[in-house]
Amino acid sequence: DVMKWMEIVFCVSLSIVVYLNSLNGGLVFDDIRGISKNEDIRTDQTSFWKVWQDDFWGGAMSREQSHKSYRPLTVLSYRYLNYALWGLEPFSYHVVNVLMHAAVSGLFVLMVGVVLGGDSHVPVIAGSLFAVHGIHSEAVNNIVGRAELLSAVFFLLSIMAYAQSCRKDQSETLESSVTDWKWFCLSLLMAAVSMLSKEQGVTCLGVCSAYDILLHFDDLWQQLSANSNTKEKRRQVAKANPPFHVMYRLVLTALCLTALLYFRLTMNAGTQPIFKPDELRASFHSQQQTRILSLGYIHAFNAWLLLCPYSLCCDWSLGSIPLVHGLGDTKNLATLALYAVVAILTLYSLINIKERFAVGMSLAFLVIPFVPSSGFIFKVGFVVAERVLYLPSMGFCILVALGVRRLSTRLGSITYFAFICVLISMSIKTYNRNKDWDTDINLYRSGVRMNPNNVKMYSNYGLELKNRGERAAAKSIYEAALKIEPTYSEAMFNLGNVYSDEGKLEDAVYYFEGALQSSYTKPQALNNLATMLLKQGKTEEAEQRFLELIQLKPDHAQAYNNLASLYGQTNRYMEADEMFQKAISVLPTYTEAHFNYGTLLYQMGKMGEAEAYLRKALALNPHHKGAQNNLEVVLFNKKQKKTHKF
């Protein structure tokens, strides 16, 4: 027992050490949307109950733009473990993530010991590899990856509770075996909690079912075989090997799974997530053969990342992974190799009675949690996401541990020495990968280096360079992206912004017009294009573009504001008045609209109304210099009882 606890402490310590340098990282990538801009984590702005109504990103589940990610328990962890105590200080968020990964690593060692039995080496080998595996760097470093970590905690607790509910089957005679319902109900509860942390967590019920089937495989097989015999024979087999308690658990587990899935689907409020087909080319390809072959190759790519996590990237969309168009494509060999290995291991577990349970459970941990992310059942919003391999990697680590144990009987200490070398190499890789997650610019720079076919990484990297004032470097990155994919709209839009900042209006217009080809960049491209046309003195063309944008996006407050400014500049005050009012009605907290409307009202001689809107602008942004200056002028002129243009 002391040795087992030492193994747990060792793996927990190892998991903390390799992620110590992640504690000084910032909020990067999806953290901006999931943490910095998520009002649901702010205890001083939103109620506890609103968290249970919104998606993971803080928007209503029913809204069209919702990604339909429902993870209220993870959001509550941000809310009370971090924001309530330390606000948006990144350090506290990273501390909690690292500690959660450490907790998962410890529970994993404990679970392997509970589920697979008393082997003294497999739990610590599997646990140490899990603690340092490079594929986990995204889940631990990216704060929104806490969904994986928190879900994994309850995932493991559910499986251990289920195993405990079956303990009497192993310790007593089959004739008197019963289910320990306290542990069984706790297992189902933990499964629900895991799903509310992240949807993938519900797959623990599938792993639990696999555990029950493998544990009583011989009894179930004998009962099934008896079905073809006489009634008397079936009665004799049932009396000697009663599998009914197993069937009860399996049926109840299936019913619980059905109820949880039904609940989860109802939370979508009758709508489905909207994905970008151009970014998810395998899932949305028009040819069924290409879809199937490409998804199979993506599965092989995921397996390779588990085996060799060298080329890691925060995004694998667009052209990152080439499509497989036909049966003759050599990439199919990787797919066949993966499926052949899984098939061989499955067959081996069925034939080899001694290894059946351990190998079968390894495959269950590897395959079942990956099924929702496979793309075969339903479309998902990513091509490859390293974070979703957090749970499947448990099965991989157990398989490696079983392999090390098997080889050690033949090669002795050389096997353990080789494994220690792998462990050290993996730890160094993970430690270095943490540095990429320090800042957005480091993350995107590494993305361009490791995934040179992903133009999205180029676009994001260029945007970071532009924000740092390195316009020339940003321009070259955008141009490199367009050499890879000449019609990539985001790069064209961002390049248009660079030329706009440089005052090169013709070039800016050219790239903004190019960005109109995509429905995702079209709204903002229309707005920027109209602004460029207005600067060029092409008032009528600019007006038409603004009107086109309003027709496309009736809730685009910036378009109303900009069109109102255009009308104001051309002395069409009544139309400007109408547009400013629409801008404010669409977005009441729009500071610039209040400021511009107050300025227009002053020009129209409406001093009282002008003062009210300028004060509202200052209430929204007390540091708005323009509003401060114009309000002073309004108050001075009210005092002098005369009107005067700014």
C-alpha positions as CSV (number, residue, x, y, z in Angstrom):
1,D,0.0,0.0,0.0
2,V,2.8,2.4,0.8
3,M,4.5,1.6,-2.5
4,K,1.2,2.4,-4.4
5,W,0.9,5.7,-2.6
6,M,4.5,6.5,-3.4
7,E,3.8,5.8,-7.1
8,I,0.8,8.2,-7.0
9,V,2.9,10.9,-5.3
10,F,5.7,10.4,-7.9
11,C,3.3,10.8,-10.9
12,V,1.6,13.8,-9.3
13,S,5.0,15.5,-8.6
14,L,6.1,14.7,-12.2
15,S,3.0,16.3,-13.7
16,I,3.6,19.5,-11.7
17,V,7.3,19.7,-12.4
18,V,6.9,19.5,-16.2
19,Y,4.3,22.3,-16.2
20,L,6.0,24.7,-13.7
21,N,7.1,27.0,-16.5
22,S,3.5,27.3,-17.7
23,L,2.5,29.3,-14.6
24,N,3.8,32.6,-16.0
25,G,1.9,32.3,-19.2
26,G,-0.9,34.7,-20.2
27,L,-4.4,34.3,-21.5
28,V,-4.0,33.3,-25.1
29,F,-5.8,31.9,-28.1
30,D,-9.4,30.8,-27.1
31,D,-8.8,32.2,-23.6
32,I,-9.6,35.7,-24.9
33,R,-13.1,34.6,-25.8
34,G,-13.6,32.0,-23.1
35,I,-12.2,34.0,-20.1
36,S,-11.4,37.7,-20.8
37,K,-14.6,38.4,-22.7
38,N,-16.9,35.9,-21.0
39,E,-19.3,37.7,-18.7
40,D,-20.5,34.5,-17.2
41,I,-17.3,34.1,-15.2
42,R,-17.7,37.5,-13.6
43,T,-19.4,37.2,-10.2
44,D,-19.9,41.0,-10.1
45,Q,-21.8,41.1,-13.4
46,T,-23.9,37.9,-14.0
47,S,-25.9,35.6,-11.7
48,F,-25.1,32.0,-10.8
49,W,-28.2,30.8,-12.7
50,K,-27.3,32.5,-16.0
51,V,-24.3,30.1,-16.2
52,W,-26.7,27.2,-16.5
53,Q,-28.5,28.8,-19.4
54,D,-25.5,29.9,-21.6
55,D,-23.0,28.1,-23.6
56,F,-19.3,27.7,-22.7
57,W,-18.4,31.1,-24.2
58,G,-21.1,33.1,-22.3
59,G,-23.7,33.4,-25.0
60,A,-27.3,32.0,-25.0
61,M,-27.5,28.4,-26.2
62,S,-30.4,29.4,-28.5
63,R,-28.5,32.1,-30.4
64,E,-27.6,31.3,-34.0
65,Q,-23.9,31.9,-33.5
66,S,-23.6,29.6,-30.5
67,H,-21.1,26.8,-30.7
68,K,-23.5,24.7,-28.6
69,S,-20.7,23.8,-26.1
70,Y,-22.6,23.4,-22.8
71,R,-20.1,23.1,-19.9
72,P,-21.5,25.0,-16.9
73,L,-19.4,23.3,-14.2
74,T,-16.2,24.4,-16.0
75,V,-17.5,27.9,-16.3
76,L,-18.3,27.8,-12.5
77,S,-14.8,26.8,-11.8
78,Y,-13.5,29.9,-13.6
79,R,-16.1,32.0,-11.7
80,Y,-15.4,30.8,-8.1
81,L,-11.9,29.3,-8.1
82,N,-10.4,32.2,-10.1
83,Y,-12.4,35.3,-10.9
84,A,-14.0,35.7,-7.5
85,L,-10.6,35.6,-5.8
86,W,-8.1,37.0,-8.3
87,G,-10.1,38.5,-11.1
88,L,-8.5,38.0,-14.5
89,E,-5.0,37.5,-13.2
90,P,-3.6,34.7,-15.5
91,F,-1.4,33.1,-12.9
92,S,-4.3,31.8,-10.8
93,Y,-5.9,30.2,-13.8
94,H,-2.7,28.4,-14.7
95,V,-2.2,27.2,-11.1
96,V,-5.6,25.7,-11.1
97,N,-5.1,24.0,-14.4
98,V,-1.7,22.5,-13.4
99,L,-3.2,21.2,-10.1
100,M,-6.1,19.7,-11.9
101,H,-3.8,17.9,-14.3
102,A,-1.8,16.7,-11.3
103,A,-5.1,15.4,-9.7
104,V,-6.0,13.6,-12.9
105,S,-2.5,12.0,-13.1
106,G,-2.9,10.8,-9.5
107,L,-6.4,9.5,-10.0
108,F,-5.3,7.8,-13.2
109,V,-2.6,5.8,-11.4
110,L,-5.2,4.9,-8.7
111,M,-7.8,3.9,-11.3
112,V,-5.4,1.7,-13.3
113,G,-4.5,-0.1,-10.0
114,V,-8.2,-0.5,-9.1
115,V,-9.4,-1.6,-12.6
116,L,-6.5,-3.8,-13.7
117,G,-5.7,-5.3,-10.4
118,G,-2.5,-5.5,-8.3
119,D,0.3,-5.4,-10.9
120,S,3.0,-3.2,-9.3
121,H,4.4,-1.8,-12.5
122,V,1.7,-1.0,-14.9
123,P,0.0,1.8,-12.9
124,V,3.1,3.8,-12.4
125,I,4.4,3.3,-15.9
126,A,1.1,4.4,-17.4
127,G,0.7,7.2,-14.9
128,S,4.2,8.7,-15.4
129,L,3.8,8.7,-19.2
130,F,0.4,10.3,-18.9
131,A,1.8,13.0,-16.5
132,V,4.4,14.2,-19.1
133,H,2.8,13.3,-22.4
134,G,3.2,16.3,-24.8
135,I,-0.3,15.9,-26.3
136,H,-1.6,17.3,-23.0
137,S,0.2,20.6,-23.3
138,E,-2.8,22.3,-24.9
139,A,-5.3,21.1,-22.3
140,V,-3.1,22.3,-19.5
141,N,-1.7,25.5,-20.9
142,N,-4.8,26.8,-22.6
143,I,-7.2,27.8,-19.8
144,V,-10.3,26.8,-21.7
145,G,-8.7,23.3,-21.8
146,R,-9.8,23.0,-18.2
147,A,-13.0,21.5,-19.6
148,E,-10.9,18.4,-20.4
149,L,-9.1,18.4,-17.0
150,L,-12.3,18.8,-14.9
151,S,-14.2,16.3,-17.0
152,A,-11.3,13.8,-16.7
153,V,-11.5,14.0,-12.9
154,F,-15.1,12.9,-12.8
155,F,-14.6,10.5,-15.7
156,L,-12.1,8.5,-13.6
157,L,-14.2,8.8,-10.4
158,S,-17.1,7.4,-12.3
159,I,-15.2,4.4,-13.6
160,M,-13.7,3.6,-10.1
161,A,-17.1,3.8,-8.5
162,Y,-18.5,1.5,-11.2
163,A,-15.6,-1.0,-10.5
164,Q,-16.4,-0.8,-6.8
165,S,-20.1,-1.6,-7.5
166,C,-18.9,-4.8,-9.1
167,R,-16.5,-5.8,-6.3
168,K,-18.9,-8.4,-4.9
169,D,-18.8,-10.2,-8.2
170,Q,-15.1,-10.8,-7.8
171,S,-15.0,-11.5,-4.0
172,E,-18.1,-13.7,-3.6
173,T,-19.5,-16.7,-5.5
174,L,-21.5,-15.9,-8.6
175,E,-24.6,-17.5,-7.1
176,S,-24.8,-14.8,-4.4
177,S,-23.3,-11.9,-6.3
178,V,-25.3,-8.6,-6.2
179,T,-24.6,-5.0,-7.3
180,D,-23.5,-2.5,-4.7
181,W,-26.1,0.1,-5.7
182,K,-24.5,2.9,-3.7
183,W,-21.4,2.8,-5.8
184,F,-23.4,2.2,-8.9
185,C,-25.5,5.3,-8.4
186,L,-22.4,7.3,-7.5
187,S,-20.9,6.2,-10.8
188,L,-23.9,7.5,-12.8
189,L,-23.8,10.8,-10.9
190,M,-20.1,11.2,-11.6
191,A,-20.8,10.5,-15.3
192,A,-23.4,13.3,-15.3
193,V,-21.0,15.7,-13.6
194,S,-18.3,14.8,-16.1
195,M,-20.6,15.5,-19.0
196,L,-21.5,18.9,-17.5
197,S,-17.8,19.7,-17.4
198,K,-17.4,18.7,-21.1
199,E,-19.6,16.6,-23.3
200,Q,-17.0,14.0,-24.0
201,G,-17.1,13.0,-20.4
202,V,-20.4,11.0,-20.9
203,T,-18.3,8.4,-22.7
204,C,-17.2,7.1,-19.3
205,L,-20.5,5.1,-19.3
206,G,-19.3,3.3,-22.4
207,V,-16.0,2.5,-20.7
208,C,-17.9,1.3,-17.6
209,S,-20.0,-1.0,-19.7
210,A,-16.9,-2.4,-21.4
211,Y,-15.5,-3.0,-17.9
212,D,-18.5,-5.0,-16.9
213,I,-18.6,-7.0,-20.1
214,L,-14.9,-7.9,-20.0
215,L,-15.0,-8.7,-16.3
216,H,-17.9,-11.2,-16.9
217,F,-17.0,-12.1,-20.5
218,D,-17.0,-15.9,-19.9
219,D,-20.3,-15.9,-18.0
220,L,-22.0,-13.8,-20.7
221,W,-20.6,-15.9,-23.5
222,Q,-21.8,-19.1,-21.9
223,Q,-25.3,-17.7,-21.4
224,L,-25.4,-16.5,-25.0
225,S,-24.2,-19.9,-26.2
226,A,-26.9,-21.6,-24.1
227,N,-29.6,-19.7,-25.9
228,S,-29.4,-22.1,-28.8
229,N,-29.7,-25.2,-26.6
230,T,-32.7,-26.6,-24.8
231,K,-34.7,-24.8,-22.1
232,E,-33.3,-27.2,-19.5
233,K,-29.7,-26.5,-20.7
234,R,-30.3,-22.7,-20.5
235,R,-31.6,-23.1,-16.9
236,Q,-28.5,-25.1,-15.9
237,V,-26.1,-22.6,-17.4
238,A,-28.0,-19.7,-15.8
239,K,-27.8,-21.3,-12.4
240,A,-24.1,-21.9,-12.6
241,N,-23.2,-18.6,-14.2
242,P,-25.9,-16.0,-13.5
243,P,-25.2,-13.0,-15.8
244,F,-28.5,-11.2,-14.9
245,H,-26.9,-8.8,-12.4
246,V,-24.5,-7.7,-15.2
247,M,-27.4,-7.2,-17.6
248,Y,-29.3,-5.1,-15.1
249,R,-26.3,-2.8,-14.8
250,L,-25.8,-2.6,-18.5
251,V,-29.4,-1.8,-19.1
252,L,-29.5,0.8,-16.4
253,T,-26.3,2.3,-17.7
254,A,-27.7,2.5,-21.2
255,L,-30.9,4.2,-19.9
256,C,-28.8,6.7,-18.0
257,L,-26.7,7.4,-21.1
258,T,-29.9,7.9,-23.1
259,A,-31.3,10.3,-20.6
260,L,-28.1,12.3,-20.4
261,L,-27.9,12.5,-24.2
262,Y,-31.5,13.6,-24.4
263,F,-30.9,16.3,-21.8
264,R,-27.9,17.5,-23.7
265,L,-29.7,17.7,-27.0
266,T,-32.6,19.6,-25.5
267,M,-30.1,22.2,-24.3
268,N,-29.4,23.0,-28.0
269,A,-32.8,24.7,-28.1
270,G,-33.7,23.0,-31.4
271,T,-30.7,24.6,-33.2
272,Q,-27.4,23.2,-34.5
273,P,-23.9,24.7,-34.4
274,I,-22.8,26.5,-37.5
275,F,-19.4,25.5,-38.7
276,K,-17.1,26.9,-41.5
277,P,-17.1,24.4,-44.3
278,D,-13.8,25.9,-45.8
279,E,-12.0,25.2,-42.5
280,L,-13.5,21.7,-42.1
281,R,-12.8,20.4,-45.6
282,A,-12.9,16.7,-44.9
283,S,-16.3,16.8,-43.1
284,F,-18.0,19.0,-45.7
285,H,-16.5,17.6,-48.9
286,S,-19.2,16.9,-51.5
287,Q,-17.8,13.4,-52.3
288,Q,-18.7,10.7,-49.8
289,Q,-15.6,8.7,-50.6
290,T,-13.3,11.6,-50.0
291,R,-15.1,12.3,-46.7
292,I,-14.7,8.8,-45.4
293,L,-11.1,8.3,-46.6
294,S,-10.0,11.7,-45.3
295,L,-11.6,11.2,-41.9
296,G,-9.9,7.8,-41.6
297,Y,-6.6,9.4,-42.4
298,I,-7.3,12.1,-39.7
299,H,-7.8,9.2,-37.2
300,A,-4.4,7.9,-38.2
301,F,-2.9,11.4,-37.7
302,N,-4.4,11.5,-34.2
303,A,-2.8,8.2,-33.4
304,W,0.5,9.5,-34.7
305,L,0.3,12.5,-32.4
306,L,-0.2,10.1,-29.4
307,L,2.8,8.0,-30.6
308,C,5.1,10.9,-31.5
309,P,3.8,14.3,-30.2
310,Y,6.5,16.3,-32.0
311,S,4.6,18.5,-34.5
312,L,2.1,20.1,-32.2
313,C,-0.1,23.0,-33.3
314,C,-3.1,24.8,-31.7
315,D,-5.1,24.6,-35.0
316,W,-5.2,22.0,-37.7
317,S,-8.0,23.4,-39.9
318,L,-8.0,24.4,-43.6
319,G,-5.2,22.8,-45.6
320,S,-3.2,21.5,-42.6
321,I,-4.0,17.8,-43.3
322,P,-4.4,17.0,-47.0
323,L,-7.6,15.3,-48.2
324,V,-7.6,11.7,-49.5
325,H,-9.4,11.7,-52.8
326,G,-9.1,8.0,-53.9
327,L,-8.3,4.5,-52.9
328,G,-4.9,4.7,-54.6
329,D,-3.6,7.5,-52.3
330,T,-0.6,6.3,-50.3
331,K,-2.0,8.1,-47.2
332,N,-4.5,5.3,-47.0
333,L,-1.7,3.1,-45.8
334,A,-1.5,5.0,-42.5
335,T,-5.3,4.5,-42.1
336,L,-5.0,0.8,-42.8
337,A,-2.1,0.5,-40.4
338,L,-4.1,2.1,-37.6
339,Y,-7.2,0.0,-38.1
340,A,-5.1,-3.1,-38.5
341,V,-3.4,-2.5,-35.1
342,V,-6.7,-1.9,-33.4
343,A,-8.2,-5.1,-35.0
344,I,-5.2,-7.2,-34.0
345,L,-5.3,-6.0,-30.5
346,T,-9.0,-6.7,-30.3
347,L,-8.5,-10.2,-31.7
348,Y,-5.6,-10.7,-29.3
349,S,-7.7,-9.7,-26.3
350,L,-10.5,-12.2,-27.3
351,I,-8.1,-15.1,-27.9
352,N,-5.7,-14.5,-25.0
353,I,-7.7,-15.2,-21.9
354,K,-4.9,-14.0,-19.6
355,E,-4.5,-10.6,-21.3
356,R,-8.1,-10.2,-22.4
357,F,-9.2,-7.9,-19.6
358,A,-6.1,-5.6,-19.6
359,V,-5.8,-5.2,-23.3
360,G,-9.6,-4.9,-23.7
361,M,-9.8,-2.1,-21.2
362,S,-6.9,-0.3,-22.8
363,L,-8.8,-0.3,-26.1
364,A,-11.9,0.8,-24.4
365,F,-10.1,3.8,-22.9
366,L,-8.5,4.6,-26.2
367,V,-11.4,4.2,-28.6
368,I,-14.7,5.0,-26.7
369,P,-13.8,8.6,-25.6
370,F,-12.6,9.4,-29.1
371,V,-15.8,8.3,-30.8
372,P,-17.6,11.7,-30.4
373,S,-14.6,13.5,-31.9
374,S,-14.2,11.0,-34.8
375,G,-16.5,12.9,-37.2
376,F,-18.2,9.8,-38.3
377,I,-21.3,10.1,-36.1
378,F,-21.8,13.9,-36.4
379,K,-19.7,16.9,-37.5
380,V,-17.4,18.6,-35.0
381,G,-15.9,22.0,-35.1
382,F,-12.3,21.0,-35.6
383,V,-10.2,18.7,-37.8
384,V,-7.7,17.7,-35.2
385,A,-7.7,19.1,-31.6
386,E,-4.9,17.9,-29.4
387,R,-7.0,18.7,-26.3
388,V,-9.7,16.0,-27.1
389,L,-7.0,13.4,-27.0
390,Y,-6.6,14.0,-23.2
391,L,-9.0,11.1,-22.4
392,P,-8.1,8.7,-25.2
393,S,-4.4,9.1,-24.2
394,M,-5.2,7.1,-21.1
395,G,-5.8,4.0,-23.2
396,F,-2.6,4.6,-25.1
397,C,-0.6,5.0,-21.9
398,I,-2.0,1.7,-20.5
399,L,-1.1,-0.1,-23.7
400,V,2.4,1.2,-23.5
401,A,2.7,0.1,-19.9
402,L,1.4,-3.3,-20.8
403,G,4.0,-3.5,-23.6
404,V,6.8,-2.4,-21.3
405,R,5.8,-5.1,-18.8
406,R,5.7,-7.8,-21.5
407,L,9.1,-6.8,-22.9
408,S,10.7,-6.6,-19.5
409,T,10.1,-10.3,-19.1
410,R,12.4,-10.9,-22.1
411,L,14.8,-8.0,-22.1
412,G,14.9,-7.2,-18.4
413,S,16.2,-3.8,-17.2
414,I,17.0,-2.6,-20.7
415,T,13.2,-2.2,-21.3
416,Y,12.9,0.1,-18.2
417,F,16.0,2.0,-19.2
418,A,14.5,2.6,-22.7
419,F,11.2,3.7,-21.1
420,I,13.0,6.2,-18.8
421,C,14.7,7.7,-21.8
422,V,11.3,8.1,-23.5
423,L,10.0,9.7,-20.4
424,I,12.8,12.2,-20.2
425,S,12.5,13.0,-23.9
426,M,8.7,13.5,-23.5
427,S,9.2,15.7,-20.4
428,I,11.7,18.0,-22.3
429,K,9.3,18.3,-25.2
430,T,6.4,19.2,-23.0
431,Y,8.5,21.7,-21.0
432,N,9.6,23.4,-24.2
433,R,6.0,23.3,-25.7
434,N,4.8,25.2,-22.6
435,K,6.9,28.2,-23.8
436,D,5.0,28.4,-27.0
437,W,1.8,28.9,-25.0
438,D,3.2,31.9,-23.1
439,T,1.9,34.5,-25.5
440,D,-0.2,34.6,-28.7
441,I,2.8,35.6,-30.9
442,N,4.9,32.6,-29.7
443,L,1.9,30.3,-30.2
444,Y,1.3,31.4,-33.8
445,R,5.0,31.6,-34.6
446,S,5.3,27.9,-33.6
447,G,2.1,27.2,-35.6
448,V,3.6,28.6,-38.7
449,R,6.8,26.6,-38.1
450,M,5.1,23.2,-37.3
451,N,2.1,23.5,-39.6
452,P,3.3,25.5,-42.7
453,N,0.1,24.6,-44.7
454,N,-2.3,26.3,-42.3
455,V,-2.9,29.8,-43.6
456,K,-5.0,30.6,-40.5
457,M,-1.8,30.4,-38.4
458,Y,-0.1,32.9,-40.8
459,S,-3.1,35.2,-40.6
460,N,-3.1,35.1,-36.8
461,Y,0.7,35.5,-36.6
462,G,0.5,38.5,-38.9
463,L,-2.2,40.1,-36.8
464,E,-0.1,39.8,-33.7
465,L,2.9,41.4,-35.6
466,K,0.6,44.2,-36.8
467,N,-0.6,44.9,-33.2
468,R,3.0,45.2,-32.2
469,G,3.5,47.8,-34.8
470,E,5.6,45.6,-37.1
471,R,3.6,46.3,-40.2
472,A,6.3,45.3,-42.7
473,A,6.7,41.9,-41.1
474,A,2.9,41.4,-40.9
475,K,2.6,42.3,-44.5
476,S,5.1,39.7,-45.6
477,I,3.3,37.0,-43.5
478,Y,0.0,37.8,-45.1
479,E,1.5,37.7,-48.5
480,A,3.1,34.3,-47.7
481,A,-0.4,33.1,-46.6
482,L,-1.9,34.2,-49.9
483,K,0.8,32.4,-51.9
484,I,-0.4,29.2,-50.2
485,E,-4.1,30.0,-50.6
486,P,-4.6,33.0,-52.9
487,T,-8.3,33.3,-52.0
488,Y,-8.0,33.1,-48.2
489,S,-10.3,35.9,-47.1
490,E,-9.0,36.5,-43.6
491,A,-5.5,37.2,-44.9
492,M,-6.9,39.5,-47.6
493,F,-8.9,41.4,-45.0
494,N,-6.0,41.7,-42.6
495,L,-3.7,42.8,-45.4
496,G,-6.3,45.4,-46.4
497,N,-6.1,46.7,-42.8
498,V,-2.3,47.0,-43.1
499,Y,-2.5,49.1,-46.3
500,S,-5.3,51.2,-44.7
501,D,-3.0,52.0,-41.8
502,E,-0.3,53.0,-44.3
503,G,-2.7,55.3,-46.1
504,K,-2.5,53.2,-49.3
505,L,-6.2,53.4,-50.0
506,E,-6.2,51.8,-53.5
507,D,-4.4,48.7,-52.2
508,A,-6.7,48.6,-49.2
509,V,-9.8,48.7,-51.4
510,Y,-8.4,45.9,-53.6
511,Y,-7.9,43.5,-50.7
512,F,-11.2,44.4,-48.9
513,E,-13.0,43.7,-52.2
514,G,-11.2,40.3,-52.2
515,A,-12.4,39.6,-48.7
516,L,-16.0,40.0,-49.8
517,Q,-15.9,36.5,-51.3
518,S,-16.3,34.9,-47.9
519,S,-19.5,35.2,-45.9
520,Y,-17.5,35.2,-42.7
521,T,-15.3,38.2,-43.5
522,K,-17.8,40.0,-45.8
523,P,-19.6,42.1,-43.1
524,Q,-16.5,43.7,-41.7
525,A,-14.9,43.9,-45.1
526,L,-17.9,45.8,-46.4
527,N,-17.6,48.2,-43.5
528,N,-13.9,48.8,-44.1
529,L,-14.3,49.0,-47.8
530,A,-17.0,51.7,-47.5
531,T,-14.7,53.6,-45.1
532,M,-11.9,53.6,-47.6
533,L,-14.2,54.7,-50.4
534,L,-15.4,57.6,-48.2
535,K,-11.8,58.6,-47.6
536,Q,-11.3,58.6,-51.3
537,G,-14.2,61.0,-51.7
538,K,-16.4,58.4,-53.3
539,T,-19.4,59.2,-51.2
540,E,-22.1,57.5,-53.3
541,E,-20.2,54.2,-53.6
542,A,-19.5,54.3,-49.8
543,E,-23.1,54.9,-49.1
544,Q,-24.1,51.9,-51.2
545,R,-21.6,49.6,-49.4
546,F,-22.9,50.7,-46.0
547,L,-26.5,50.1,-47.1
548,E,-25.5,46.7,-48.4
549,L,-23.9,45.9,-45.1
550,I,-27.1,46.9,-43.2
551,Q,-29.2,44.7,-45.4
552,L,-26.8,41.8,-44.8
553,K,-26.5,42.5,-41.0
554,P,-29.4,44.6,-39.7
555,D,-27.8,44.4,-36.2
556,H,-24.5,45.9,-37.3
557,A,-24.3,49.0,-35.0
558,Q,-21.0,50.2,-36.5
559,A,-22.5,50.3,-40.0
560,Y,-25.4,52.5,-38.8
561,N,-22.9,54.8,-37.0
562,N,-20.6,55.1,-40.0
563,L,-23.5,55.7,-42.4
564,A,-24.8,58.4,-40.0
565,S,-21.4,60.0,-40.0
566,L,-21.4,60.0,-43.8
567,Y,-24.8,61.7,-43.8
568,G,-23.6,64.2,-41.3
569,Q,-20.6,65.1,-43.5
570,T,-22.9,65.7,-46.5
571,N,-25.3,67.8,-44.4
572,R,-28.1,65.3,-44.5
573,Y,-28.8,65.8,-40.8
574,M,-32.3,64.2,-40.7
575,E,-31.0,60.9,-42.2
576,A,-27.9,61.1,-39.9
577,D,-30.2,61.5,-36.9
578,E,-32.2,58.4,-37.9
579,M,-29.1,56.3,-38.4
580,F,-27.5,57.3,-35.1
581,Q,-30.7,56.4,-33.3
582,K,-30.7,52.9,-34.9
583,A,-27.0,52.4,-34.0
584,I,-27.8,53.2,-30.3
585,S,-30.9,51.0,-30.3
586,V,-29.0,48.1,-31.7
587,L,-26.1,48.6,-29.2
588,P,-27.0,50.9,-26.3
589,T,-23.4,50.7,-24.9
590,Y,-21.8,51.9,-28.2
591,T,-19.7,54.8,-26.9
592,E,-18.8,56.2,-30.4
593,A,-22.4,56.3,-31.5
594,H,-23.4,58.4,-28.4
595,F,-20.4,60.7,-29.0
596,N,-21.0,61.2,-32.7
597,Y,-24.8,61.7,-32.1
598,G,-24.2,64.2,-29.4
599,T,-21.8,66.1,-31.8
600,L,-24.5,66.0,-34.6
601,L,-27.2,67.3,-32.2
602,Y,-24.9,70.2,-31.3
603,Q,-24.4,71.0,-34.9
604,M,-28.2,71.0,-35.3
605,G,-28.5,73.4,-32.4
606,K,-30.1,70.9,-30.0
607,M,-28.0,71.8,-26.9
608,G,-30.0,69.8,-24.3
609,E,-30.0,66.6,-26.3
610,A,-26.4,67.0,-27.3
611,E,-25.4,67.4,-23.6
612,A,-27.3,64.2,-22.7
613,Y,-25.7,62.0,-25.3
614,L,-22.2,63.4,-24.7
615,R,-22.7,62.7,-20.9
616,K,-23.8,59.1,-21.8
617,A,-20.6,58.7,-23.9
618,L,-18.6,59.7,-20.9
619,A,-20.5,57.4,-18.6
620,L,-19.6,54.5,-20.9
621,N,-16.0,55.7,-21.3
622,P,-14.9,58.4,-18.7
623,H,-11.6,58.8,-20.6
624,H,-13.1,59.7,-24.0
625,K,-11.2,62.9,-24.8
626,G,-13.5,63.9,-27.7
627,A,-16.6,63.6,-25.5
628,Q,-14.9,65.6,-22.7
629,N,-13.9,68.4,-25.1
630,N,-17.2,68.6,-26.9
631,L,-19.2,68.6,-23.7
632,E,-17.2,71.5,-22.4
633,V,-18.0,73.4,-25.6
634,V,-21.7,72.5,-25.3
635,L,-21.9,73.7,-21.7
636,F,-20.0,76.9,-22.5
637,N,-22.3,77.7,-25.4
638,K,-25.4,76.9,-23.3
639,K,-24.1,79.3,-20.7
640,Q,-23.5,81.9,-23.4
641,K,-26.9,81.0,-25.0
642,K,-25.5,80.7,-28.5
643,T,-24.8,77.9,-31.0
644,H,-21.5,77.4,-32.6
645,K,-20.1,74.6,-34.8
646,F,-17.1,72.7,-33.5
